[in-house]
Amino acid sequence: MKHQLVAVLLLASACSLQAQEAAPVADALFSPKRIVKTNLVSYGVLSINANYEQKVGTRTSVGLLTGFKVPSVIHVEAIGELDGVNQTYTGDVTPEGFYTNPYFRFYTGKAMTGFYLEGFLRYYNFTYLVPYDYTKDGRVIRANLDGTADGFGGGMGLGVQLSLAKHFYLDFNGGLGVANGSAHVETNDPNLDAEDYQTIKTNIENSADDADIRIMVLDRTINTLEAGANETSAWADIENELFPIIRLGISVGYAF
């Protein structure tokens, strides 16, 4: 009888051990390996986006967020001089273009669920128009600068991803970083001639240090302007300007 009792206890212990060992195996087999999400915050600034996250380890994942900035209005101001007269250029700029954010996450618990630390990169490429007014031959003329802007950078963030149901997840995250960006604006207004374009170039160069150009979100002055001109256009460039990146998201997703 004693031997039978010992055998039963050993068998029970073995079954318990097998169940404990099977739990993480089952968790690994049936827990989500990928999540497709969209960031709801981005829609507030008219950016269509999709986010794919892939599990790569027991506590790690990689992902890619991509989106397209639908045209929306922002306000810019610049002060310059044309033919000895101070000109204030203001306009409702309407940028559009794409951006992408690859990222790596380390979860404090199991991958894809709970708190995490994130490292991310960001690249963007936008086009936009900058409307402005000027006076020529007694007429007030409204024209547009054609603009492009691009930048690359990265940063760190924190977040938490929660399971709402078997396949549905909610992801909160925020982060800060720094990027290096450039911008180009150019005018080829048919009302201007080669002399006008050279005057614009000269005035940009002479007054670059005094120009007051404020960029959305940064709210600071940028005066690293370089100008150029030919017979049909004039342009200005901002090269390799450092600026902060803000990453903020509330995403809903489907896991599988």
N, C-alpha and C positions, 0 to 999 in steps of 0.2 A: 504493500500500500504506500509506503514511504517513497519507494522508487517511482511509483506511478504519479504521485503528487509532484515530485521533482521534474518528471518528464512533462507534465502538464504546464508547470511554471516556465520551463525552458521553451516549450512550444509557444506559450502566450508571449513571452519576451521576444522570441524570434519574429512572431507576427507583428508585434508592436514596432519593432525595429524596421521591418520591411515597410510598414505603413509610413513611418517617419521618413524613410529614404525615398519612398515613392512620391511624397508630397511635393518636394522641389522639382522632381522630374515631371510630374503632372502640371505643375505651375509653369514650367518652361515650355511644355508642349502646347498648353491651351491659353497662355497669356498672349496678348496681342504683340505682334512683331512689327507692325507698321500702323500708322495713323495718317489719314488724309484730313486736313483741317483748313479752315479759313479764319482770318483775323477780322473780327467784327469792328475793332477800332478803326482799321484802315478805311472802311466804308464811310466813316464820318468825314474823311478828307477826300472822298471820291477816288479810292484806290481799290481796284478789283484785284484779288489775290488768291493764291492757293499755296498750301503748306504741306509738305510730305516729310514725315519722320520715320526713320527706320532703326529698329533695335539692332545693335552690333555687339553687345555684351550683356552680362547680367546686370550691370548698372549704367551702361552707356548707350547712347544713340547718336545718330547723325541726321541732319535734316536740311531741307532746302525750301525757302520761302521765295516765291516770285510773284510779281504783280505788275499792273499797268496803272499809271496815274492818269485818270480821266481828266480832261481839261477843267480846271477850277480857278477862280480868280484870287490873286493875292495883290497887295498894293506895294509898290516900290516908289522911291523918290531919289532924284539925283539933281545936283546943282552944278551948272557949268557956265561957260561964257562963249558966246558966238558973236563975232564981229563987234567986240567991245561991249556987248549988252549981256547982262546976267540973265540966264535962262534957268527956269526951274522945270525939270522934266518929272512928271508924275504919270503913273499909269497903272491900270489894272492888268497885271501880267497873267497870262493863262498858260501855265506849263502843262506838258503832257509827256509821257514816256514810260520806260520800264525800269524796274529795279529788281535786285536779287539779293537774298541773304542766306548763304550757307551757314550752318552752325553745328556745334558739337555740344552734347549735354552729358553731364555726370550726375546721376541720381543718388541721393543719400540712401535710398532703399533699393527696391528692384527697378529695373529700367522701365520707363514709360509711365510710371505712377509715382506721385509724391513730389517732394522738393528736389530741385536740381540747380546746379551751377552751369551756366552756358557761356561758351565763347563763340562769337559770331563775326562774320565778315559782311560788308555791304558794298555793292556797286550799283550806280544809277546812271542813266543817260536820258536827259530831258531836252525837249525843244520848246520854244516859247516865242511870243511876240511881245515887244515893249512899245506901246503907243506913245507918241510925243507930239507936241505942237511947236512950230517955229514960224517966224515971220520972214517973208521974202517978197520984195517988190510991193510992199504994202498989203500983202495978203497973209492971213493966218492959215497955215497949212498943217494938217494932221497926217502923220506918217507912222510907220512901224519900223522898229529895229527887229531884225530876225536874230534870235538867240539860241544858243545851245549850251548845255551845262552837263558835266559828268564828274564823277568822283569815286574814290575807292578808299575804304577804311575798315575798321573793326573795333570790337570792344568786348566787354564782359556783362553778363546779366544774371539775374536770379528769377526763379519762377516755381510754380507748383502746378502739376497736372493731376486732375481728379477724374476718377471713373464715375460717371453718372448712371450708367447702366452697362449691360454686357458689352455693347459695342460703341457706346457714346461717351466722349471725353470732353472735359473742359480744361483749358490751359490758360493760366495767368502768367505773364512775364513782363519784365522791365529791365532795361540796361542802359549803359552809357559807353560811349567810345569816342574816337576821333577819326576824321577822314581828311584826305587831301583832294581838293576839288579845283576845277577850272571852269571858266565861263567865257563865251565869245558872243559879242553882239555886233551886228553889221547893218548898215543902211545903204540901199541903192535906189533911193527915191528919184524918180524921173524929173522932178522939179529942181533938183540940184545938178550942178555941173562940176567939172573937175576942180575948179578953183574953190567951190564950196567944200568939196571933200577934203582938199588939202587944208582949208581953214579949220574944219572940224578936227582933223588929225592934230594940227598944231595946238589948237586950244585944249584938246584933251591932254596933250603932253605937258603944256605949260601950267595947267591947273589941276593936274592929277593929285598933287599933294593936298589940295584944298577941296577936292571933290567930296561930296557927302553922299555916299551910297550905302543904303541900309538894306540888309538881306533878311528875308523872312526867317523867323525863329531866332537868328543870331542877335538881332537888334544891336549891331555894332558897325562901325565904319570900316570899309575896305577901300584902300586907296592904292593898291598895287596894280595900277592900270598901265597897259602898253597900247599904243594906238598905231594905226597904219591907214594908208589911203592909196588909191590909184585913180584912174580917170572915171571910173564908174561906181565907186563905193568908198566908204570909210568904215573903220571898225575899231573895236577896243577889246582887249583881252585881259582877263584876270587869271593868272597862272599859279598853280600849286599853293592855294590858300587853305590853311588848316581851319577846321571848324568842328564843333562837337556833333556827335550822333546821339539821338535819343531813340531807344527801342522800347515800344510799349505795345502789349497785345492782350486781348481777351479772345481766345479762339475756341471754336467748337469743332469737334471732329468725329470721324467714324473710324473705329479700330478693327483690324482683321488680321 
